[in-house]
Amino acid sequence: MTRDNENSAKEAIMEAKALGPLDGRYAKIAKKLSPYFSEYALVKHRVWVEVYWLKFLLEHVEDCEIFDDFDTRKLPKVMSIYEKFSDDSYMRVKEIESVTNHDVKAVELFVGEKLKELGMDSLVSFVHIGCTSEDINNTSYAKMISKALTNVWVPAAMELIAVIASMAQKNLNTPMLAHTHGQPATPTTVGKELAIYVYRLIKSVENIQKIDATAKFNGATGNYAAISVAFPDEYWPELAQTFVEGYLKLDFNPVTTQIESHDYICHIADGIRHFNNVLLDLDLDMWMYISMEYFKQIAVKTEVGSSTMPHKVNPIRFENSEANIDMSNAILVALSNKLARSRMQRDLSDSSSMRNIGLAFGYSLQSIEQTIGGLKKVEVNEEKLLSDLEDRWEVLAEPIQTVLRKYGIPDAYNQLKELTRGKHISKEAIHEFINSLDMLSEKDKATLLALTPATYTGLAREIAEEVLKY
């Protein structure tokens, strides 16, 4: 066995022994999100905040002899503590934590050790000065969430939208019998129905992108108390805003308890949940359309649809998406409900809850990828669509009675109800009725006689085209 094969086999066994599917069966999803939501990522981002806070102090605090004596040409070495963060760095932080039993304090001590290694002992006491753990945590999570959205989740969502838009574009003129309450209704087009999802999903993504990741940096109970005593000549609310916005590139929250209020995370959670629900709506529709044979699934020769029924090609990707949306939404609801609350100035329950954000993203991402896979393995069954349309001439009762209303016929609706309700009406019966309407102009009569269920789609194409320009 080659080394590559041996490593692949080890990875497969590790995935098989994983407790949850995101670390096992769906490990490819976990690998995409690991740089943002793993324990390693959290520790690395904490180091990032601690190092940048020290850099900020060195560059902005004037009333400090130690800072005045510091050679700013050494700043790149300070920054290297974060930039050269490695697996060994992570293991050292965890080794320290095994003694302190405090994860953020372990990061502080790790940074202090690195400063000593660099010969910068005079700076050690300034690591984490004026901070509480939440200052480090909330900024770390804000950056992690922002990057995960920008680099992973939003691109996946936009890929899904592009796939749906492509299908819609190809089927702008493909007529389809619509169904309201599960019953035959005014025809539409495949392109227009898919364009609805393009529009809804785009709006959902845009709403999420409008949410700013906010962060606070104001010490214990949020009043800059300790750092104001140490450096009374500085106006710390202004400095904290400069640090959060200028150095960390996050939106500043000016008033908090000890913890950042997490409201933006609740908004993002609600936004992703809404996106998930729109996606679920598409999954359910596709499942129904496949069962009605409006879409055909493209069979893959090597795949098996059933352990006992050889003929089956199941819509498993849409079903998988549905299941993972339920998992994602359950976590997102729990986060949205939990994170908006804290006992008085703080309790620690939000910390444990926040560690599950990656799971919510992961299950959502799995759903998106499964739906993309499902859409790429279906094709429109035009023969079935036209057959169903041709079998439902009664849907033309609507335009006929609407034209009669134009002529002031008060019982137009009832006339068509008597003719068509609960019945299968032939083309001949519809044309016979139209020809009996002597009050119609020749133009209107010709218009109605020219209609077929397949051409009675209104402005479906034009509506879809406008959406697809967006």
Summary of the structure (lengths in Angstrom):
residues: 470
radius of gyration: 30.9
end to end distance: 52.5
largest distance: 101.6
contacts: 1437
relative contact order: 0.10
helix: 67%
strand: 5%
